[in-house]
Every structure is written in C-alpha cells, then in structure tokens.
Amino acid sequence: MPPECALGSLAAVLEGLGVPVVGVEVRESPYLGAYVMLRVGADARRALELWLWLLDVLQVKVPLFVEWTGRTDVGPEELGRYLGRALAKMGVFPSTAEPMDAVDMLGEE
C-alpha cells in the first residue's frame, strides 16, 4: 500500500472514532529516519492516550508521533510518563546531538 493510502486510511479511522485529524504526514529526521507526525484536534490527554492506543493497535514499522491543537491538560510528570511509554513501545531511545553533563546541569539550578 502506498504511504499516502496508509496515511489516508489512518485519518479516516481516527475521524470515525470522533478524533478530528488536522494533519498527517511523513517526515524525515537525521536521527530517526522516516517517521509519521499526526496532528489531532484534541487536548493533550486525549491525544496522548490515542497515541499509545495507536502504537498498540497499528504495530507500525516507523516511529509515530502526535501533536495536539487543544489545551495541554497534563503536567510535566504525566507528559513524561506518556512520552516514556510511547518511546519504549517504538523502541526509540532519547538522545542528544551533543554530549551533556547532567551533574553540571543540576548544579546550575
């Protein structure tokens, strides 16, 4: 199936679930390679829960990320938990482009 068809199918399924899809596109990253960015018309909690559900259901071969257009109705810790779970499901590990010294960073606070 061509990527455009798959992305259109994803949008149609989400719209059928009552989730307005603002955009879905394939992007390229020097660190991840190709990935899918899904933008939904929802608040953060709904978008993040949808993200985890999609990762379970779709079993995608490329990383899938989500953006939301509504309120950010989760705190930093909760957002971190969602992000950690999603990255683990995709096998994506957080990294930085340049080395960093966490001890120095914490000492500055």
C-alpha positions as MATLAB code, in Angstrom:
seq = 'MPPECALGSLAAVLEGLGVPVVGVEVRESPYLGAYVMLRVGADARRALELWLWLLDVLQVKVPLFVEWTGRTDVGPEELGRYLGRALAKMGVFPSTAEPMDAVDMLGEE';
ca = [
       0.000    0.000    0.000;
       1.478    3.402   -0.928;
       2.235    5.627    2.083;
      -0.376    8.181    1.009;
      -3.088    5.496    1.132;
      -1.971    4.293    4.545;
      -1.963    7.840    5.913;
      -5.402    8.482    4.440;
      -6.682    5.269    5.994;
      -5.270    6.293    9.379;
      -7.000    9.660    9.141;
     -10.293    8.009    8.159;
     -10.167    5.585   11.111;
      -9.477    8.417   13.544;
     -12.230   10.573   12.112;
     -14.553    7.561   12.520;
     -13.600    7.474   16.206;
     -14.548   11.121   16.548;
     -10.989   12.437   16.577;
     -10.548   15.375   14.196;
      -7.343   14.918   12.205;
      -5.680   18.241   11.433;
      -2.796   16.678    9.541;
      -0.797   13.524    8.990;
       2.485   13.435    7.134;
       5.709   11.519    6.732;
       8.736   13.493    7.858;
      12.458   12.783    7.870;
      14.916   13.114   10.742;
      18.694   12.635   10.670;
      18.354   10.687   13.927;
      15.202    8.621   13.338;
      14.936    8.400    9.574;
      11.357    8.470    8.306;
       8.583    8.970   10.858;
       4.893    9.847   10.873;
       3.625   13.038   12.513;
      -0.064   13.001   13.378;
      -1.759   16.243   14.416;
      -5.164   15.930   16.059;
      -7.760   18.438   17.162;
      -7.835   17.333   20.782;
      -6.474   18.209   24.191;
      -3.160   16.705   25.249;
      -4.541   13.881   27.420;
      -6.826   12.628   24.644;
      -4.051   12.896   22.044;
      -1.518   11.099   24.251;
      -3.933    8.287   25.123;
      -4.752    7.962   21.424;
      -1.011    7.826   20.636;
      -0.436    4.895   22.995;
      -3.524    3.098   21.659;
      -2.405    3.573   18.041;
       1.051    2.217   18.819;
      -0.545   -0.926   20.295;
      -3.081   -1.406   17.510;
      -1.072   -0.457   14.436;
       2.263   -2.085   15.282;
       3.875    0.462   12.956;
       7.317   -0.088   11.466;
       8.251    3.605   11.566;
       8.036    5.906   14.581;
       4.694    7.642   15.024;
       4.414   10.912   16.931;
       1.413   13.035   17.836;
       0.771   16.757   18.204;
      -2.396   18.301   19.611;
      -4.108   21.603   18.947;
      -6.109   21.823   22.172;
      -5.170   22.539   25.761;
      -2.139   20.996   27.414;
      -4.134   19.420   30.222;
      -1.331   17.248   31.620;
       1.530   18.274   33.867;
       5.213   17.746   33.080;
       5.492   14.499   35.043;
       2.435   12.959   33.426;
       3.603   14.085   29.989;
       6.962   12.434   30.705;
       5.239    9.157   31.592;
       3.238    9.180   28.352;
       6.346   10.037   26.348;
       8.417    7.329   28.025;
       5.774    4.678   27.370;
       5.395    5.690   23.721;
       9.140    5.772   23.070;
       9.532    2.344   24.678;
       6.728    0.894   22.529;
       8.508    2.199   19.411;
      11.992    1.178   20.543;
      13.169    4.796   20.287;
      15.708    5.927   22.855;
      16.090    9.564   23.905;
      19.430   11.066   22.956;
      21.103   14.412   22.484;
      23.042   15.646   19.484;
      25.884   16.830   21.748;
      27.176   15.195   24.954;
      25.876   16.757   28.144;
      26.956   16.672   31.777;
      23.885   16.154   33.944;
      25.856   16.836   37.155;
      26.848   20.286   35.865;
      23.292   20.981   34.729;
      21.854   20.069   38.138;
      24.488   22.152   39.895;
      23.323   25.215   37.984;
      19.788   25.014   39.371;
];
